[in-house]
Amino acid sequence: MKIRLAGYNIDYETIMDIEDTFADLDSLTPETIAAAYARISRSPKGVDELRAAARAEVDKARASNETIVFAMGHSSIAEHAVFNVDVIGVSRLLVEEIERFRLCSFTEKSQRYVLLKDDYVLPGEIAEAGLANEFRDLVARQNSFYRRCYEGLLAHLGKGEGGGHPDGERRFALEGLAKEDARYCLSLATQTQLGMTANARNVELMIRRLAAHPLGEAREFARALFKATRNVAPSLIRYTEATDYDRLTRRELTKAAEGILSESGRTGRAQNGDVELIWFTPDADDRLAAFLLHSSSQRPLGECLAAAASLSPARKEEIFHAALRRLGPHDPVLREFEYADLVFELVVSASCFAQLKRHRMATLTTQAYDPSLGVTVPPAVAAAGLEGEFREVMEKTKETYERVRRAAPEAASYCLTNAHRRRVAMKVNARELYHMARLREDAHAQWDIRHLVGAMIARAREVMPLTMTLACGKDRFPGLFAEVFPAGGAS
């Protein structure tokens, strides 16, 4: 066995610092690794030799990439070239579109931990509609209340400490809680920044998709991302123009949906709370037991399905306990748990959605933010006596939103806040739901998504109790594990 490091990412400024001493800076490109790996399947040479040849002849490597990736259609070769990208000064609304790309990595400036100033994006659509001053006035009012709300929450939380002025780590913790709830009045136009890591295949896809987006800010981002990456890997990032599929499909679907739903004569179904379980895998415990039997034996799946369906409750519990007995709070459950699916309809605040969207292995589709769904008011805001002013700001927000919606409908959501809500549909398998529970139902999780995921786990446990046996937050795991396995998991 021989394991060799083929490359790694370094800061671009470091590369530029050696420009004067390096004869051919253009040859420092991730394309050579992609080209070398593309040849592995058809060459008797060692991969280290292939990399050396690609580095020596960059133009030839690029030509090879173009043939293999685009002419022959082996797009996965582009995944070997990886970019780290600083994304600065974009709106929270745009970040929701950027982070839809599930095979990229993102770390975003958190409004839970950073006290924000007055930086925000003025959308070109709103300026062109002649509503720039009204939009600025709204954001100024939201931001002004954000600061008052933060101070009021900090004072209220301090009283809970028995008066006085807590300092050190406790002061830091209280400031975090105050920031966490004050941010609900910030607009989706608020500027943020993030670090993004993506391979060339996903960079190209992101550029092409966002080039077709109705928001001007998204199209501007697509142009800027192409400019930042095109010269580094021109053989891998080529097809970046918006297609009719990306530009028109959603628009035509919206038109078709309006016609179909208006003809149905229905005005909509009232939702029973913010979490509704719409569909789940029938007999999920039986099905999962069958897949556990299948992967742990040499029997056909049909036989395992029949056997699982006929198991007594005690025997069925036995197979699940065998699968979970050695589980720790940081272990993922077995991959077989992916065979049990659940589909939820959720009503979530923008603040909650900012965290929910990070679970990109789930399937998550959204409606636009809808002021008619009301707003999420943090309990601490009400407890601090700030709910009245909070709702006044929300009412002013709704008035401005309606004026912008009539003049520039695609940009109206910039007016809305982290408290505003939307409907989302989410399909998640049991394995991913375990992961969500560990992270989001934990005591350290933010209260909004903690309540949401807690309700999702409760609904899931009603229909697949054995599958969800140990689904809970990390803080509750030791206690729940002790209830299920009183002997500590011993056989």
C-alpha positions in Angstrom: 0.0 0.0 0.0 1.2 3.5 -0.8 -0.8 6.6 0.3 0.4 9.9 -1.0 -1.0 13.4 -0.6 -1.9 14.6 -4.1 -2.8 18.2 -3.1 -4.6 20.4 -0.7 -6.2 23.8 -0.6 -4.1 26.8 0.5 -5.0 30.5 0.8 -5.1 32.2 -2.6 -3.2 35.2 -1.2 -0.3 32.8 -0.4 -0.3 31.7 -4.0 -0.2 35.3 -5.1 2.7 36.1 -2.7 4.9 33.6 -4.7 3.9 35.0 -8.1 7.2 36.9 -8.5 9.3 33.8 -7.8 7.3 31.2 -9.6 7.9 31.1 -13.3 4.5 29.9 -14.4 1.7 30.8 -12.0 -1.0 29.7 -14.5 0.1 26.1 -14.1 -1.0 26.2 -10.4 -4.4 24.9 -11.1 -6.6 22.1 -9.7 -7.3 21.1 -13.3 -4.1 19.0 -13.4 -5.4 16.7 -10.6 -8.7 16.3 -12.3 -7.0 15.5 -15.6 -4.7 12.9 -13.9 -7.5 11.2 -12.1 -9.6 11.1 -15.3 -6.8 8.9 -16.9 -6.7 6.4 -14.0 -9.3 4.2 -15.5 -7.6 3.8 -18.9 -3.9 4.0 -18.2 -1.4 1.4 -16.9 0.7 4.2 -15.3 0.7 4.9 -11.6 -1.5 7.9 -10.5 1.6 9.8 -9.3 3.1 9.5 -12.8 -0.2 10.7 -14.3 -0.2 13.7 -12.0 3.4 14.6 -12.9 2.5 14.4 -16.6 -0.5 16.6 -16.2 1.5 19.2 -14.2 4.2 19.3 -17.0 1.6 19.9 -19.7 -1.2 22.0 -18.4 -2.6 22.8 -21.8 -2.8 19.1 -22.7 -4.5 18.5 -19.3 -7.1 21.1 -20.0 -7.8 19.7 -23.4 -8.2 16.3 -21.9 -10.6 17.6 -19.3 -12.7 19.3 -22.0 -12.9 16.0 -23.9 -13.7 13.8 -20.9 -16.0 16.1 -19.0 -17.9 17.7 -21.8 -17.6 15.6 -24.9 -17.8 12.3 -23.2 -20.0 13.4 -20.3 -17.9 12.2 -17.4 -18.8 15.2 -15.2 -17.6 13.6 -12.0 -14.1 14.4 -13.0 -14.8 18.1 -12.3 -15.4 17.1 -8.7 -11.7 16.6 -8.1 -11.1 20.4 -8.4 -12.2 22.2 -5.3 -12.6 25.9 -4.6 -12.8 27.9 -1.3 -14.8 31.1 -1.9 -15.3 34.1 0.4 -18.9 35.4 0.0 -19.1 38.9 1.5 -21.9 41.5 1.6 -24.8 39.4 0.4 -28.3 39.4 1.8 -29.7 36.8 4.1 -32.4 36.2 1.4 -29.7 35.4 -1.2 -27.9 33.1 1.2 -31.0 30.9 1.2 -30.6 30.4 -2.5 -26.9 29.8 -2.4 -27.2 27.2 0.4 -29.8 25.2 -1.6 -26.8 23.4 -3.3 -26.5 20.4 -1.1 -23.1 19.1 -2.2 -21.2 22.2 -1.1 -20.0 23.3 2.3 -21.0 26.6 4.0 -20.1 28.4 7.2 -22.1 31.6 7.7 -21.8 34.6 9.9 -24.3 33.9 12.7 -26.8 36.4 13.9 -27.0 34.4 17.1 -23.4 35.3 18.1 -22.6 38.6 16.3 -24.2 41.9 17.3 -25.1 43.4 13.9 -24.9 46.9 12.6 -26.9 48.6 9.9 -25.5 46.8 6.9 -28.1 45.7 4.4 -28.6 45.2 0.7 -30.7 47.7 -1.3 -32.2 45.5 -4.1 -32.0 47.0 -7.6 -35.7 46.0 -8.2 -36.8 48.2 -5.3 -34.7 51.1 -6.3 -36.0 50.9 -9.9 -39.6 50.9 -8.6 -38.9 54.2 -6.9 -39.3 52.7 -3.4 -35.7 53.0 -2.2 -36.4 55.7 0.4 -39.4 53.8 1.8 -37.4 50.6 2.0 -34.5 52.4 3.7 -36.9 53.9 6.3 -38.3 50.4 7.0 -34.9 48.8 7.5 -33.8 51.7 9.7 -36.9 51.2 11.9 -36.2 47.5 12.1 -32.6 48.0 12.9 -33.4 50.6 15.5 -35.8 48.3 17.3 -33.2 45.5 17.0 -30.8 47.5 19.1 -33.5 48.5 21.7 -34.7 44.9 21.8 -31.2 43.6 22.4 -30.7 46.0 25.3 -34.1 45.3 26.7 -33.6 41.5 26.5 -30.2 41.8 28.1 -31.7 43.8 31.0 -34.6 41.3 31.4 -32.3 38.3 31.3 -30.0 40.0 33.8 -32.9 40.3 36.3 -33.3 36.6 36.1 -29.8 36.4 37.5 -31.1 38.0 40.7 -30.2 41.6 39.7 -26.7 43.0 39.6 -24.4 42.8 36.6 -23.2 39.3 35.7 -19.8 39.2 34.1 -17.4 36.8 32.5 -18.8 33.7 30.9 -22.3 34.3 32.2 -22.4 37.8 30.8 -21.3 36.4 27.4 -24.0 33.7 27.6 -26.7 36.3 28.3 -25.5 38.5 25.5 -25.8 35.5 23.2 -29.4 34.8 24.3 -30.3 38.5 23.7 -28.8 38.5 20.2 -30.6 35.3 19.4 -34.0 36.7 20.1 -33.4 40.3 19.0 -32.5 39.2 15.5 -36.2 38.2 14.8 -36.9 41.8 13.9 -34.0 42.0 11.4 -34.9 42.1 7.7 -33.9 39.4 5.1 -32.0 42.2 3.4 -29.5 42.3 6.2 -26.0 41.7 4.9 -24.0 38.6 5.9 -20.9 36.7 4.8 -20.0 33.1 4.5 -17.2 30.8 3.5 -18.0 28.3 0.8 -16.2 25.2 -0.4 -17.4 23.6 -3.6 -16.0 21.5 -6.4 -15.9 22.7 -10.0 -18.9 20.7 -11.0 -21.1 22.4 -8.3 -19.6 25.8 -8.9 -20.6 25.5 -12.6 -24.1 24.4 -11.6 -24.5 27.2 -9.0 -23.4 29.8 -11.6 -25.9 28.5 -14.2 -28.8 28.1 -11.8 -28.4 31.5 -10.2 -27.9 33.2 -13.6 -31.5 32.2 -14.2 -32.8 33.4 -10.9 -35.5 36.2 -10.8 -33.5 38.2 -8.2 -31.0 40.6 -9.6 -28.7 40.0 -6.6 -28.6 36.3 -7.4 -27.6 37.0 -11.0 -25.0 39.4 -9.9 -23.6 36.7 -7.6 -23.5 34.3 -10.4 -21.4 36.7 -12.5 -19.0 37.4 -9.7 -18.5 33.7 -8.9 -17.8 33.0 -12.6 -15.3 35.9 -12.7 -13.5 34.6 -9.5 -13.1 31.0 -10.8 -13.1 31.0 -14.6 -9.4 31.6 -15.1 -8.3 29.1 -12.5 -10.2 26.1 -14.1 -11.4 27.1 -17.6 -11.6 23.5 -18.7 -14.0 22.6 -16.0 -16.3 25.6 -15.6 -17.7 26.3 -19.1 -21.5 26.0 -19.3 -22.6 28.9 -17.1 -25.3 30.6 -19.2 -28.9 30.4 -17.9 -31.0 27.8 -19.7 -34.7 28.0 -20.5 -35.2 25.1 -18.1 -33.8 27.1 -15.2 -35.4 30.4 -16.2 -38.9 29.3 -17.2 -39.8 26.0 -15.5 -40.7 27.5 -12.1 -42.6 30.4 -13.7 -44.7 28.0 -15.8 -45.3 25.7 -12.9 -46.6 28.7 -10.9 -49.0 29.6 -13.7 -50.2 26.0 -14.0 -50.7 25.7 -10.3 -52.7 28.9 -10.1 -55.1 27.6 -12.8 -55.5 24.1 -11.4 -56.0 25.2 -7.8 -58.4 28.0 -8.7 -60.5 25.5 -10.6 -60.6 23.1 -7.6 -62.7 25.7 -5.7 -60.7 25.0 -2.5 -59.2 27.9 -0.5 -56.7 25.8 1.3 -56.5 23.4 4.2 -56.0 24.7 7.7 -52.9 23.3 9.2 -53.0 21.7 12.6 -50.1 23.4 14.2 -46.7 24.1 12.7 -45.7 20.4 12.2 -47.9 18.1 10.3 -46.9 14.5 9.3 -48.3 14.1 5.8 -46.9 10.7 4.8 -44.7 8.0 6.2 -43.4 4.6 5.1 -46.2 2.1 5.9 -45.2 -0.5 8.5 -41.9 1.2 8.8 -40.7 -0.8 11.8 -41.4 -4.0 9.9 -39.7 -2.8 6.8 -36.6 -1.6 8.7 -36.4 -4.8 10.6 -36.5 -6.6 7.2 -33.6 -4.6 5.9 -31.6 -5.2 9.1 -32.2 -8.9 8.6 -31.2 -8.7 5.0 -27.9 -6.9 5.4 -27.0 -9.2 8.4 -27.7 -12.5 6.6 -27.5 -14.2 3.2 -31.2 -14.4 2.7 -33.2 -12.8 -0.2 -34.9 -9.5 0.6 -38.4 -11.0 -0.1 -37.8 -13.7 2.5 -36.6 -11.1 5.0 -39.7 -8.9 4.4 -42.0 -11.9 5.0 -40.1 -12.9 8.1 -40.1 -9.4 9.6 -43.9 -9.1 9.1 -44.5 -12.3 11.1 -42.2 -11.5 14.0 -43.7 -11.2 17.5 -43.3 -7.8 19.2 -40.6 -9.2 21.4 -38.5 -10.6 18.5 -38.9 -7.4 16.5 -37.7 -5.4 19.5 -34.7 -7.8 19.7 -33.5 -6.9 16.2 -33.8 -3.2 16.9 -32.0 -3.5 20.2 -29.2 -5.4 18.5 -28.9 -2.5 16.0 -28.9 0.2 18.8 -27.3 -1.4 21.8 -23.8 0.0 21.1 -25.0 3.4 19.9 -23.4 6.4 21.4 -24.6 10.0 21.4 -22.3 11.0 18.5 -22.7 7.8 16.4 -24.9 7.8 13.3 -27.5 5.0 13.2 -27.0 2.3 10.6 -27.6 3.1 7.0 -30.6 0.7 6.9 -32.5 3.4 8.8 -32.6 5.3 5.5 -35.3 2.9 4.2 -37.9 4.6 6.5 -39.1 7.9 5.2 -41.4 10.6 6.5 -42.9 13.7 4.8 -43.7 16.7 6.9 -45.4 20.0 6.1 -43.9 22.7 8.4 -44.6 26.3 9.1 -41.3 27.9 10.1 -39.9 31.4 10.8 -37.1 32.6 8.6 -34.8 32.3 11.7 -35.8 28.6 12.0 -35.5 28.0 8.3 -31.9 29.4 8.3 -31.0 26.4 10.5 -33.4 23.8 8.9 -31.9 24.4 5.4 -28.5 23.2 6.6 -29.9 19.6 6.6 -29.3 19.3 2.9 -29.4 15.5 2.7 -33.1 15.8 3.4 -35.4 16.9 0.6 -36.7 20.4 1.3 -38.9 22.5 -0.9 -40.4 25.8 0.0 -43.2 28.3 -0.6 -42.4 32.1 -0.6 -42.5 33.8 2.8 -46.2 34.7 3.5 -47.1 37.5 6.0 -50.6 35.9 6.3 -49.0 33.1 8.3 -48.2 35.6 11.0 -44.9 36.0 12.8 -42.9 34.1 15.4 -42.6 36.1 18.5 -39.7 34.9 20.8 -41.1 34.2 24.3 -38.4 36.3 25.8 -39.5 39.3 23.8 -42.9 39.0 25.3 -41.6 38.4 28.8 -39.4 41.5 28.6 -42.5 43.6 27.7 -41.3 44.3 24.2 -44.0 42.4 22.2 -46.2 45.5 21.6 -43.4 47.4 19.9 -42.3 44.2 18.1 -45.7 43.8 16.6 -45.8 47.5 15.6 -42.6 47.0 13.6 -44.1 43.8 12.0 -47.2 45.8 11.0 -45.0 48.5 9.4 -43.1 45.8 7.7 -46.3 44.3 6.3 -47.4 47.6 4.9 -44.1 48.2 3.1 -44.0 44.6 1.9 -47.4 45.1 0.2 -46.4 48.3 -1.6 -43.2 46.6 -2.8 -45.1 43.5 -3.8 -47.3 45.4 -6.1 -44.4 47.2 -7.8 -41.6 44.6 -7.7 -43.1 41.3 -6.5 -39.9 39.3 -6.9 -38.1 41.6 -4.4 -40.9 42.0 -1.8 -39.4 39.3 0.6 -36.4 41.6 1.2 -38.7 43.7 3.4 -39.7 40.7 5.6 -37.9 39.7 8.8 -36.5 36.7 10.5 -39.9 36.4 12.4 -41.9 36.0 9.2 -43.0 32.5 8.2 -43.3 30.2 5.3 -44.6 26.7 4.5 -42.0 24.1 3.6 -42.3 20.4 2.7 -39.6 18.2 4.0 -38.9 14.5 3.2 -36.5 13.0 5.7 -35.4 9.4 6.3 -35.1 8.1 9.9 -31.3 8.2 9.8 -31.3 11.9 9.0 -34.0 12.5 11.6 -31.8 10.9 14.2 -29.0 13.3 13.1 -31.4 16.3 13.4 -32.5 15.2 16.8 -29.0 14.9 18.1 -28.1 18.4 16.9 -31.4 20.4 17.0 -33.3 18.8 20.0 -30.3 19.2 22.3 -30.5 21.7 25.1 -27.8 23.9 23.5 -29.9 24.2 20.2 -31.8 27.4 19.5 -35.3 27.3 20.9 -37.2 27.8 17.7 -35.7 24.8 15.8 -35.5 22.8 19.0 -39.3 23.0 19.4 -39.8 22.2 15.7 -37.6 19.1 15.7 -39.0 17.9 19.0 -42.5 18.0 17.4 -41.2 16.1 14.3 -39.6 13.4 16.5 -42.8 13.1 18.5 -44.9 12.6 15.3 -42.3 10.1 14.0 -42.3 8.1 17.2 -46.1 7.7 17.0 -45.9 5.8 13.6 -42.5 4.0 13.9 -41.7 3.7 17.6 -39.0 1.0 17.3 -37.2 2.9 14.6 -37.1 6.1 16.7 -36.2 4.3 19.9 -33.1 6.4 20.7 -34.0 9.6 18.7 -33.4 12.6 21.0 -30.9 15.4 21.7 -27.4 14.6 22.9 -28.2 15.9 26.4 -31.1 13.5 26.8 -29.4 10.5 25.2 -27.8 9.0 28.4 -31.1 9.1 30.2 -33.1 7.6 27.3 -30.4 5.0 26.7 -30.6 3.9 30.4 -34.4 3.5 30.1 -34.1 1.3 27.0 -31.0 -0.6 28.1 -31.1 -0.7 32.0 -28.0 -2.9 32.0 -26.0 -0.4 30.1 -26.3 -2.1 26.7 -24.7 -5.3 27.8 -25.9 -8.5 26.1 
